[in-house]
């Protein structure tokens, strides 16, 4: 008789270890002064290069399919600027049991900021989802957030905010221009990019690691991690873990109920469940003034949490039996009339 063997423990994902190592590096050696500027510049360059590669790899037809996928974009916007704020308002009932008033203000603020762009797209790509739709959904959310977030903050927080033309210019220069450049040069470099898929994968993962390092470094330098008692910090982490879990489940199964295919559900889940630290920090400085550091603590913690959790989810999604490599996928209409299977 054969001996029964104990089931092997699943190996720890090396990428998760890299993420944890990046957080540890930022805690021990946070980027300061010139180093912070270099890290921020490197992150910006990596994101721009990522969009250039997407533009070079995606056919014009696929890109236009992403723009025309209005149902998906409306779904992501509804999750970002309707469902999230409603959950933030509901969390008021947790004061003062788990949250203090300032922490709840910060938690409510994080529910108002737009979705991330680079990490949503990188995770969608890693999970073999609808990358063109994720690009458009993330970009639309970011652009809408420039106007919607200050208005929601003024209504729900009683603060003020302004429309920044510089933010629009930054988004266009960092995301749209590199993507269009890649599209224009695709005729000459598209084949080379397609033959070197590992390069795109490295940029995907590398850009996320840079975002994690720069974000966590900023928190360490500002010292906001020491302004909250361990008990309150633990309570905040529990609330945010529940918030993230609710949004991940809602976006995944809600998109399924709306008739979206697997690739579109991935885009909805990653674009509709996350919040942008890059967009939230400058807005918080205007809304909260001297109290901005404490107010963005919930956003910074949520940002790190969402990156860690979504990295694991994206990795597992990439191994789904029904997963199809993006370059081999054939766009098809969903039962609802749009999107790709």
ROMARKOL-885318 format. One line per 10 residues: their letters; for each residue x, y, z of C-alpha. Coordinates in pm, 1 decimal, always signed. Layout:
<rs>
A> X Y Z; ... .
</rs>
This chain:
<rs>
XXXXXXXXXX> +0.0 +0.0 +0.0; +118.5 +347.2 -82.8; +182.4 +577.9 +204.6; -43.0 +874.3 +231.6; +154.1 +1189.3 +177.0; +77.5 +1513.0 +343.3; -40.6 +1774.5 +97.1; +231.6 +2016.0 +10.4; +191.0 +2365.0 +135.3; +143.5 +2609.6 -150.7 .
XXXXXXXXXX> +464.0 +2806.4 -199.9; +459.4 +3172.2 -107.2; +422.5 +3391.1 -413.0; +763.8 +3552.3 -477.4; +591.2 +3871.1 -587.5; +414.8 +3901.6 -251.2; +754.3 +3862.4 -86.7; +885.0 +4140.9 -309.6; +595.8 +4363.6 -203.8; +659.9 +4292.0 +164.1 .
XXXXXXXXXX> +1030.8 +4349.9 +111.3; +956.3 +4681.7 -56.9; +744.7 +4791.2 +240.2; +1024.1 +4685.9 +476.3; +1279.2 +4877.5 +271.7; +1063.8 +5190.2 +281.6; +1023.9 +5152.6 +658.5; +1397.1 +5115.0 +716.8; +1527.3 +5340.8 +440.0; +1250.1 +5577.6 +330.8 .
XXXXXXXXXX> +1321.4 +5805.8 +39.0; +1392.8 +6158.6 +159.5; +1470.8 +6484.5 -10.6; +1650.0 +6422.7 -338.0; +1600.2 +6047.6 -299.7; +1222.9 +6097.6 -277.8; +1233.1 +6309.9 -592.1; +1432.2 +6040.3 -772.4; +1194.1 +5765.6 -657.8; +891.6 +5969.5 -762.6 .
XXXXXXXXXX> +1049.8 +6045.6 -1098.6; +1137.5 +5679.8 -1152.2; +779.6 +5578.5 -1070.1; +642.5 +5835.1 -1313.0; +881.6 +5719.9 -1586.2; +793.6 +5353.7 -1528.8; +422.2 +5429.3 -1554.9; +472.4 +5631.4 -1872.7; +681.3 +5349.9 -2021.8; +411.9 +5100.9 -1920.1 .
XXXXXXXXXX> +149.9 +5296.3 -2114.4; +384.7 +5328.6 -2410.5; +422.9 +4950.0 -2420.0; +46.7 +4901.1 -2393.8; -1.5 +5139.9 -2682.9; +258.8 +4954.6 -2887.8; +108.2 +4614.2 -2814.7; -263.8 +4684.3 -2841.1; -418.9 +4704.9 -3185.8; -617.4 +5018.5 -3267.6 .
XXXXXXXXXX> -934.1 +4807.5 -3285.9; -878.6 +4675.0 -2933.5; -813.3 +5027.0 -2802.8; -1134.2 +5159.6 -2961.1; -1327.8 +4864.8 -2813.7; -1204.9 +4974.8 -2472.8; -1320.2 +5334.8 -2528.3; -1662.9 +5225.8 -2653.5; -1722.7 +4992.6 -2357.5; -1941.4 +5251.7 -2184.5 .
XXXXXXXXXX> -2132.3 +5006.8 -1963.6; -1811.0 +4896.5 -1796.6; -1697.8 +5255.4 -1743.2; -2032.4 +5355.1 -1589.0; -2011.2 +5052.0 -1359.9; -1662.2 +5149.0 -1239.6; -1763.6 +5512.3 -1188.0; -2070.3 +5403.8 -990.1; -1856.3 +5182.9 -765.1; -1599.5 +5460.3 -716.3 .
XXXXXXXXXX> -1821.5 +5762.5 -657.9; -2152.2 +5612.5 -535.5; -2105.9 +5276.8 -361.5; -1777.4 +5367.1 -190.3; -1909.8 +5697.5 -44.3; -2228.1 +5526.4 +78.1; -2016.6 +5272.1 +266.5; -1805.8 +5557.7 +402.2; -2115.4 +5733.2 +534.6; -2239.3 +5408.3 +688.7 .
XXXXXXXXXX> -1910.0 +5372.1 +877.3; -2012.9 +5669.9 +1090.6; -2184.6 +5418.0 +1313.7; -1842.1 +5283.3 +1412.2; -1754.3 +5605.3 +1598.0; -1635.1 +5596.8 +1876.4; -1625.0 +5217.3 +1913.1; -1361.2 +5149.0 +1647.7; -1288.7 +5488.6 +1496.7; -1227.5 +5839.1 +1624.4 .
XXXXXXXXXX> -1385.7 +6137.8 +1451.5; -1061.7 +6232.8 +1269.0; -1008.2 +5875.9 +1152.4; -1365.8 +5854.9 +1027.2; -1316.1 +6180.8 +839.6; -1010.0 +6030.5 +678.9; -1193.9 +5706.3 +602.3; -1480.3 +5898.4 +443.9; -1232.4 +6100.6 +242.0; -1066.0 +5788.2 +102.2 .
XXXXXXXXXX> -1405.2 +5667.8 -25.3; -1436.3 +5987.8 -228.5; -1109.4 +5982.6 -422.7; -1088.9 +5834.9 -775.0; -963.6 +5490.7 -866.3; -600.8 +5410.2 -931.8; -476.1 +5390.5 -1288.0; -138.1 +5220.3 -1309.0; -198.1 +4946.3 -1052.0; -549.3 +4871.3 -1182.3 .
XXXXXXXXXX> -410.6 +4825.3 -1532.1; -107.7 +4629.3 -1415.0; -323.0 +4390.1 -1210.9; -573.1 +4355.3 -1496.0; -289.4 +4267.2 -1729.6; -139.6 +4021.4 -1480.4; -479.6 +3852.4 -1438.0; -529.5 +3842.2 -1816.4; -829.3 +4070.5 -1814.5; -954.5 +4341.4 -2050.4 .
XXXXXXXXXX> -656.9 +4577.8 -2048.7; -796.1 +4835.3 -2299.0; -1111.7 +4870.3 -2089.2; -905.0 +4900.7 -1770.0; -693.8 +5175.9 -1924.6; -1002.1 +5375.3 -2020.8; -1190.2 +5303.8 -1696.0; -896.0 +5412.6 -1479.9; -833.5 +5723.7 -1688.2; -1202.3 +5823.4 -1689.8 .
XXXXXXXXXX> -1220.8 +5775.0 -1312.8; -912.1 +5988.1 -1256.3; -1038.1 +6267.5 -1480.2; -1385.1 +6259.2 -1323.8; -1230.4 +6264.4 -976.6; -1070.5 +6601.7 -1042.9; -1419.6 +6752.5 -1034.1; -1632.2 +6493.9 -849.3; -1403.8 +6436.6 -548.2; -1383.6 +6804.1 -439.8 .
XXXXXXXXXX> -1761.2 +6840.7 -485.8; -1834.7 +6528.6 -280.0; -1582.5 +6636.8 -15.9; -1743.5 +6980.8 +7.3; -2087.0 +6821.9 +50.1; -1994.0 +6539.4 +288.5; -1691.9 +6679.0 +473.9; -1774.0 +7047.2 +464.4; -1436.8 +7125.6 +307.1; -1344.9 +7301.4 -10.0 .
XXXXXXXXXX> -1159.4 +7196.8 -316.0; -1059.6 +7336.3 -646.5; -1035.7 +7224.3 -1005.8; -673.6 +7186.5 -1105.8; -586.7 +7222.6 -1471.8; -236.8 +7099.0 -1384.4; -385.7 +6763.6 -1282.2; -545.1 +6723.8 -1623.9; -219.5 +6813.1 -1795.6; -29.6 +6566.5 -1576.8 .
XXXXXXXXXX> -267.8 +6282.9 -1661.2; -249.1 +6360.7 -2032.0; +131.3 +6380.3 -2034.9; +189.6 +6076.4 -1816.8; -72.4 +5840.8 -1958.1; -237.4 +5950.4 -2280.2; +66.8 +6086.4 -2463.8; +282.8 +5772.3 -2410.9; -11.7 +5549.4 -2507.2; -77.1 +5744.9 -2827.8 .
XXXXXXXXXX> +296.1 +5742.9 -2903.6; +296.6 +5365.2 -2868.5; -3.6 +5341.4 -3099.9; +167.3 +5558.7 -3361.6; +489.3 +5355.0 -3344.7; +312.6 +5018.1 -3324.5; +358.9 +4960.2 -3696.8; +735.8 +4947.8 -3647.8; +782.1 +4818.0 -3293.3; +461.5 +4621.7 -3229.5 .
XXXXXXXXXX> +616.2 +4293.5 -3340.3; +924.1 +4343.1 -3123.2; +709.4 +4419.7 -2816.5; +488.7 +4115.6 -2882.5; +797.5 +3892.2 -2897.7; +924.9 +4025.2 -2565.2; +621.2 +3990.2 -2338.2; +842.8 +3946.4 -2033.9; +950.6 +4308.3 -2063.8; +590.0 +4422.5 -2024.6 .
XXXXXXXXXX> +548.2 +4190.5 -1726.5; +857.0 +4335.6 -1558.8; +729.0 +4689.3 -1610.7; +387.6 +4586.4 -1469.4; +540.7 +4452.7 -1149.8; +816.7 +4709.1 -1126.0; +578.8 +5004.6 -1149.9; +369.5 +4866.1 -862.6; +679.0 +4814.5 -647.5; +787.3 +5172.9 -711.6 .
XXXXXXXXXX> +441.7 +5304.7 -620.3; +446.8 +5103.3 -296.3; +793.2 +5227.5 -203.6; +724.7 +5596.6 -273.5; +386.4 +5589.1 -96.2; +512.9 +5411.7 +214.6; +823.9 +5630.5 +225.5; +606.2 +5941.6 +229.2; +416.9 +5808.1 +529.6; +737.8 +5726.0 +715.4 .
XXXXXXXXXX> +889.2 +6067.5 +647.4; +574.6 +6249.2 +764.0; +560.6 +6034.6 +1077.3; +186.1 +5980.0 +1054.5; +219.0 +5616.3 +1162.9; +295.0 +5726.2 +1521.6; +1.0 +5963.7 +1568.4; -259.1 +5694.3 +1631.6; -272.4 +5450.4 +1923.3; -217.8 +5082.2 +1840.4 .
XXXXXXXXXX> -578.0 +4999.2 +1940.3; -725.7 +5263.5 +1710.2; -487.6 +5162.6 +1433.1; -597.3 +4799.6 +1464.8; -961.8 +4906.3 +1454.7; -899.3 +5111.6 +1142.1; -724.8 +4818.9 +973.8; -1019.4 +4589.5 +1050.2; -1268.4 +4839.9 +908.4; -1062.1 +4890.5 +594.2 .
XXXXXXXXXX> -1014.8 +4516.4 +545.6; -1392.5 +4472.3 +557.3; -1440.4 +4767.6 +321.1; -1193.7 +4622.7 +69.9; -1344.7 +4274.1 +94.8; -1696.5 +4410.9 +37.9; -1587.3 +4606.0 -270.4; -1387.8 +4316.5 -416.2; -1685.1 +4082.5 -378.8; -1934.9 +4340.1 -499.3 .
XXXXXXXXXX> -1737.9 +4431.7 -811.0; -1670.4 +4067.6 -902.9; -2015.7 +3920.0 -848.1; -2198.6 +4242.2 -933.5; -2024.1 +4252.9 -1272.0; -2124.8 +3892.1 -1326.4; -2488.1 +3975.4 -1246.2; -2470.0 +4259.3 -1501.2; -2366.4 +4012.2 -1770.8; -1998.5 +4101.1 -1809.9 .
XXXXXXXXXX> -1757.7 +3830.7 -1926.4; -1452.2 +3715.7 -1732.0; -1207.1 +3965.7 -1885.3; -1442.2 +4257.2 -1818.6; -1518.6 +4139.5 -1464.4; -1145.4 +4149.2 -1391.4; -1124.4 +4508.2 -1516.9; -1429.2 +4608.7 -1311.5; -1294.3 +4440.8 -998.7; -949.3 +4599.6 -1009.9 .
XXXXXXXXXX> -1060.5 +4944.6 -1129.6; -1374.6 +4962.4 -915.5; -1234.3 +4843.3 -583.1; -925.7 +5063.4 -545.0; -846.2 +5420.2 -447.3; -568.1 +5645.3 -571.3; -312.6 +5771.2 -322.8; -151.1 +5989.9 -589.7; -479.1 +6173.4 -648.0; -583.0 +6175.7 -282.3 .
XXXXXXXXXX> -271.8 +6330.2 -127.5; -277.5 +6667.4 -310.1; -654.8 +6696.1 -260.8; -618.9 +6623.4 +110.8; -363.4 +6901.9 +150.6; -623.1 +7148.5 +24.1; -918.3 +7004.0 +215.7; -752.6 +6941.9 +552.7; -459.7 +7183.9 +563.2; -236.0 +7117.9 +865.0 .
XXXXXXXXXX> -434.7 +6805.0 +953.4; -373.7 +6645.9 +613.4; -112.4 +6399.9 +740.8; -353.8 +6236.2 +985.5; -645.8 +6261.9 +744.9; -466.8 +6061.9 +474.5; -360.0 +5784.6 +713.0; -667.3 +5572.1 +624.6; -599.2 +5627.3 +255.1; -233.9 +5528.3 +286.6 .
XXXXXXXXXX> -318.1 +5211.9 +481.1; -595.2 +5120.9 +237.4; -362.1 +5184.5 -53.7; -102.8 +4940.7 +79.3; -369.2 +4684.6 +167.7; -530.0 +4694.1 -174.9; -195.9 +4646.9 -349.2; -108.3 +4344.7 -137.1; -447.9 +4177.6 -168.2; -496.9 +4253.5 -537.0 .
XXXXXXXXXX> -148.3 +4123.9 -619.1; -246.9 +3784.7 -479.5; -586.7 +3789.4 -653.4; -436.4 +3889.6 -988.0; -176.5 +3614.4 -965.7; -445.3 +3354.1 -896.5; -669.7 +3488.3 -1172.4; -383.0 +3444.4 -1418.5; -391.3 +3069.3 -1350.1; -765.8 +3029.1 -1403.0 .
XXXXXXXXXX> -841.9 +2744.6 -1647.8; -1049.6 +2979.8 -1863.5; -779.1 +3246.1 -1872.9; -662.0 +3336.9 -2221.7; -349.4 +3532.1 -2297.8; -438.0 +3888.9 -2398.6; -264.3 +3860.3 -2734.1; -457.8 +3544.3 -2814.8; -795.7 +3665.0 -2691.8; -1063.1 +3734.8 -2948.2 .
XXXXXXXXXX> -1297.2 +4014.0 -2837.0; -1657.5 +3908.4 -2826.5; -1975.7 +4073.8 -2709.4; -2110.6 +3982.2 -2371.8; -2466.8 +3869.8 -2322.6; -2538.2 +4225.5 -2214.7; -2428.0 +4354.3 -2552.8; -2073.7 +4481.7 -2499.3; -1731.9 +4384.1 -2378.3; -1516.3 +4078.8 -2428.1 .
X> -1546.8 +3729.3 -2294.5 .
</rs>
